[in-house]
Amino acid sequence: MNIGKFILRRLSLQIFVLIGLTMFTFILMFGLPGDPAALLFSAGGIAAGMDEYHAFRAKWGLDLPMWKQYLNFVGNLIRGDMGTSLVTRAPIIDNLRAYFPATIELAFVSFIFATVMGIPLGVISALKRNSWIDHAIRAVSLFGVSMPIFWLAIIMLIIFYYYLGIVPSSQRIDLDMEIPKHITGFYLIDTIITGYWDGFFNAVHHLMLPSFILGFSVVGLLARVTRASILEVISQDYVRTARSKGLQEKTVIGRHVMRNALIPTITILGLLVGGLLSGAVLTETIFAWPGVGRFAVQSIMLLDRLAVVDVTILIGVAFSTANMIVDIVVAFLDPRIRY
Amino acid sequence: MVDQEITLRPQKNTFIELINAVKINPPAVFSLVILFIYVFIGLFGSMLAPYEFDEMGVGIPLQKPSWEYLFGTDEFGRDVFSRVLAGGIISLRIGVLVVGIAGTFGSLVGLVSGYIGGWIDESIMRITDIFLSVPDLVMALVIATSLGASIDAAIIGITLVRWTGYARLIRSGVIAEKGKDYITASRALGLHPSRIIFKHIFPNSYTATLVQATFDFGLAILFASGLSFVGAGAQPPEPEWGALVASGRQYVRAAWWIPIFPGFAIFGVVLAFNILGDTLRDFLDPKLRHSMDQKH
């Protein structure tokens, strides 16, 4: 199969998955017992008669059959309208536009941290197999994947915020600082563009602890996979051949081992993005980080069904697109995958 | 003659081999000790607890850990140690149910999907793709909330995101085995498909599932604690460990012990399952075992 055909097939799978995802989350949130309008009326304590209640249901299309509601929802989604929240009465897309860059910024910095730490640790671990340094790295990796991220965050806050007082405990920027002008929504980029250096350093300061914690939760995964794939490659016959024909160890490792061991590591990057987005939900909740993870939790607690559906779809699109890109990159690197 | 053959070729017993492998592996011993304590606490924790987990005012509120209150007291003067002990059974139940249901259901789906193939296989795999399109914890969070935010809702949510792993694992094992000669021979002999699946194919592809189940036990506990932490799982006053961390969070400045000890319990148990999973995988993977032998 040539690469073009592979990409086409992968894209059609992506479209199918996203349609399935919208259907699944929609049915999950709206198909279950419970009338959102009734809930809202009783929760809001609105003194309303049956007329208002029915008018409300008709206005928001809640009296239509499920499948019609779903089609309306998808139709609007395609036109870029994510609907209006029944709880906040605000267009949900405005919330997502404000919160999504915050999550991506946090996840991206964590991703960089995890890659810069995880891959070299995995390499060292594999090359110094069974030495004390290998054992130490493996222990740290195991701790990382076994620790509840919210618990680690609390410990770090006790040490670095309460006792040492060297990091802020919440938000993306100090409350008394001017919020960077919204250009991309990424504070690190926006502050550089506008030359707002105080804001830049403050944003970095705020990012440090949450991104370290989020990154640490996936460093172990990356180090383990890198270690395992290097060990797998290093025992192959062609590596022995390369050594026996007198190549320098540096060349053997760099040219023959690393290149081939890289593929499983790249494959795991998709999973890593999933881990980061999952972890972001918890990290954002603790650090009051105004991202989509915290928005998802808040919407869930407010029973804001449409917002939950929208934010789930957004996270799903981000995650499955990352996976698709990884699949295509791997197919480029390894022709066997394209079968 | 027969006797001689036995002495020449001692019978291999996987279980004994496993025990011998564990004996020379300190982390594995450590993990088994932790898991033994964990199961013991799960089964008898509330009997061992010095106080009722929800009894308020057994001590002065927000007391430091002491001999009388090993993990200190919380904002209502409840004994944190008793609460952690009482939470053991909750996490044990979560792990057993998630791994039991997701493992059984996922394995069955994988067996059928892989063996039958064709459009049934194709549709099942596309369904797993949909489940895998959202990060697990986010998906579990949405499902648990829509079912009403309780421990059972969290269990269902986590089960629904974990079964796909087993289905895919078993399916690929089945597909690898399906083409082999002994299966063709069984078919030619006219064996019933269910017999072929359960007697021949499953025993040859379940080891990876066993490893997966070990990791998943820890993962289920970790996920459930995360769901409880954000309010989509256990609700107060249930002493689920994640919920205990969440409720102690606001007092952390005055009383670090309220969230730290329950969190440590989660960490210890999940760590033990991960070490055990690693040990099992190294042991059951013949390729790795071979290279380990070479080392000695």
Interface residues (C-beta under 8 A of the other chain):
Chain A: L13 F16 V17 L18 G20 L21 F24 T25 L28 M29 L32 N130 L142 F143 V145 S146 M147 P148 I149 F150 W151 I154 I155 L157 I158 Y162 S235 V273 G274 G275 L277 S278 G279 V281 L282 T285 I286 A296 V297 I300 M301 V308 T312 I315 G316 F319 S320 N323
Chain B: R126 I127 D129 I130 S133 V134 P135 D136 L137 V138 M139 L141 V142 I143 T145 S146 L147 G218 L222 S225 G226 F229 V230 G231 A232 G242 V245 A246 R249 V252 R253 W256 P259 I260 G263 F264 I266 F267 V270 L271 N274 I275 D278 S291 K295
